[in-house]
C-alpha cells in the first residue's frame, strides 16, 4: 500500500506559482517532479497531461481546484505535485473561474495501482470546503504538505 | 429517496472519485440515501443488485462509458459529465429526485422525502422494478416477433402462410421450390417462422431478466430455464413471471449461505447454475405444471358445458379468458374452444375469440396515445407496435404492459375483451379462419359491426387501464402532500 508520504513531499509543493497560463503551470509543476526523479521525460509527460486537458475541456472546477493528470510511461513513481497561484490560472472551469489550487497527478502506466487508493482519497477530500480553505491558508510548502497528509489520512 | 450512482472517467483516478464524493455529500445534505459505484482505477466493487432494485433513480456522472449499464434498465436516470456532478452536485441530485418523482413507474418515490413510505408500498415498487427490467429485455422480442408475424400475414396471406411447414421432421429447411406454394406464401412463411422463433424466447427472456434484476448474473440461467419450462408446461407469461421471481429469490437465498474457501469460489461457477436451475426446474414442473394442466382440463370441460346456453355470457367469459394471460393456459383454453367450434362449423365463437384477442394490444396502444404521461418512453414505443400486433390478432403485444403492471393492466384488458366478445355474439359476427386479424377481413361475416365491437372493447380497455394507473398516481402524492403532477 502506497502512502501519501511516498506520493508527495514538501519539495513537490509550490505556494507561489509563477505561471499564469495553463500550459506553463503544468510545466512548472512537472519540473518539480523531474527534480525528484519521479518523471523521467518531462516533455512527454506534459504532452500527456495536455492531451487530457484538451480532451476533457480542462480539469478546472468551479471551486478553484484543478487536477491536471495523466498516466504515462514517462512517470517513474506515482506522484502528486501541488501549486498555489495568487492570481489563479484558467483550467477551463465551466463557469470561467480560474484555479488557484492545482494538483498535478502523475501516474505510471501499468498494472501497479497501489497508489490509486491514496489518489482517490485525495480527490475525494477536495470536495470539502475545509480542506480547500486549509490549503489556501497554509503558509509554507511544509504546512501545505502537512495539510494534505492530515486530510488523506483522516 | 434512495439513489444509486455510477461515476467514471477515462483515467479513473480523479474526477470519478471527486464526483462520487460530491454526490454523496450533496445527497446526504438533502436527506437522501445514495450508493455510488466508482468505475475507476481503484476497482470499487459493483453495486449490490438489491440496492439498484431499491433505488428511486440512478445518477450517471460519467466521462466514459458505463460498465454494465443494463443493470439500471427501467430506473429513472439523470446523466451528467463528472465535472457537472463535482461543481453542482446539489443540482444534479435535485434533478435525480425530480426524475424519480416525475416518472410514473416511481410515483411512490416522491413520497420518500416527506415521509418514509409504507414497507408494503416499497416492496411493491421493488417488485415492479424487477418486472420492468424483465420487460425491457423482452420488448425487442415482442416487437420483432410481432411485427414479423404481421408482415408474414401481409406478404403471404394469414391463412396460407401457416399451412407451409418450412422445416421438415428431419430438420431440413425447405427452400422455395421445395414446397408447392407461391413465392409470396413461402416468403411469408419464412417471416412467420422467424417471428415465431422470436416469440418463443419471449417468456424465457422475461423470466431470465427478472431473475437477473433480482440476483444479478447468477439469476439468468435459472430464470431462463424456468421460463422455458413455463412455456413447456403451458403456463404462459404468468408462469414466466413466477419462474423469474422464483429463480431470483432462490439465487438470493443461496447467496446468503455462509461458505468459505473452495466452496465459496465454486458458488458462482457450479452451485448457482446447477442447484439454482434444478430447483427452479423442479418447482416449475412439479408445482406449477400439474395444476396448470388440470386447470386446463377443467376449464375446457366447463366451457363445453356452457356452450349453447347464453351467448352473451359465453362471450363475456371467453373474452375475459382471452385477455387474462395472452397466450398462457387460460387464453389457450378459450382459443382452442374457438378452434374446436370452427371445426364443428360454428363460426360465431371463433369470431368472438379473435376479436377479444385483438383488443388488448389495441386498447393499450390507444391508452398510450390518450395519456402518454402515464407511460415511459419504452412503453410508448411498445404502444406504437401494439397497434399493428392488435390489428393482426397478436395478443402477445400486450404482454410487456401486463408483465410490468399485472394487477392494473390485466383486469382492464379482461373488461375490454369481454365486452368485445359479447358484442361480437350480439352482432352475429362470424369468422372462418383461426387467426389473421384484420388480414382475414374477407372471411368475417358482418364485418362492419365486428369492427365496431373491437373498437368498443379497445376504448373500454384504454379508459380502464388509464383510470387504474392514474388512480394509483393520485394516491401517492396525496399521502405525502406532494404534487407530482398529472
Interface residues (C-beta under 8 A of the other chain):
Chain A: X52 X55 X56 X59 X61 X62 X63 X67 X69 X70 X71 X93 X94 X95 X103 X105 X107 X113 X116 X117 X119 X120 X121 X123 X124 X125 X126 X127 X128
Chain B: X9 X10 X11 X12 X13 X14 X15 X17 X18 X20 X21 X22 X25 X38 X40 X41 X42 X43 X63 X83 X84 X86 X87 X88 X89
